[in-house]
């Protein structure tokens, strides 16, 4: 796998987000056991592929875009439930990890077709 140009920047961006999320999580004081237990939870969205490529891609993409955990964070803040912020941080860390490895948002054509490359 060749890393250069924009592709390298996207991988580096994912690693930066992962690192920042881990630092934020450390400062939250929450248990690293919780982090480990929930880190892969967004991947449950792959179950959408049971209902076909289109539903699967939409489900996967919904849970693998930074918008979703950030919107949840805003809802939690507005509801004065900031004690659940750590859920958003774990979710963001997961997405950063995926981007670091080269996993991107899915196209409906095939699970392996992503916005970053063909996995």
N, C-alpha and C positions, 0 to 999 in steps of 0.2 A: 504494500500500500504506500503510495507516494504522498507525502505531505508537503504542500507548498501553497503559497498565495492565500486566497480566501479560505480554502479548506483548512489550512493550518490555523488561521485566525479563528475559525469557528470551533475547532477543537480546543484551542487555547482559551477561548471565551467560556466554553463549557467547564474547563478545569478551574478557571477563575471563579465562576459562579459556585462550583462545588466547594472550593476552598473557603470562600466567603460564607456560604451557608453553614459549613462545619464550624467556623469561628463563631458565627452568631449562635449556633446551637450550643456550643460550649459555654457561652456567656448566659444562656437561658437557665442553666442549672438543672436541666432535665437529664434523665438517665440515658446513658449511651445504649442501654438495653432496649429502651423505647425506640431509639434511632434505628438500631439494627433490625428490630422487629417490624418497623413500618417502612424501611427504606425501599423495599421492592413493591410496596402496596400499589403504586400507580400502574404497575405492570399487569394487575388484574384486569385492566381495561382491554387487554388482548383477548379476553373472553368474548368480546364483541364480534370477533372473527367467526364465531360459531354461527352467527346470523348472516354471514357473507362478507365479502371484501369491503363493500361500501360502508356498512354499519361498523365493521371492525376498524377501518381507517378513521372514521369519525370519532368512535369511542377512544381509540388510542390517542389521536391528536388532541382531543379535549383534555385528557389527563397528562399530556406531555408538552404542553405549551406553558410558558411562564405566566401567561395571563390568568390561568385558572387559580393557582395558589395565591397570586397577588390579589385577585378579586376576593377570594375567601378571606384573606388577611384584612382587606378593607371592610368586609361585612362584619368580621369579628370585632374590629375596632369600633365600628358604628354601634354594634350591639354590646359594647363594653365587655367583651369576652377576650381580652388580650392575653389571658392566661393560656389560651389554646394556640397562640402564635407559633409554638414549636412545631405544630403539624404542618404549617405552611413552609417552615424552614426545611423540614425533612423532605417535603415534596419538591421544593426548589433544588435541594441537594441531589435528589434522584435525577431530575431533568438535566442538571449540570453534568452528572456522571454519564448519563446516556450520550450527551453531546460530546463529551470528552472521548468516548469510545467510538463515536461516529454514527450513533443511532439518531436518526432525524425523524421528522414528522412523515407520516406515511401517505403515499398516493394510493388511490383506490385500485390501481392496476394490479398491484402485487405487494405483499407484506414487505418484501425486501427492497422495494423502490421507495427511497426517502428523499427529502429535500437536500440531504448532504451527499448522498451517493447510493449506489446499490450495495446493500449489505450482503 
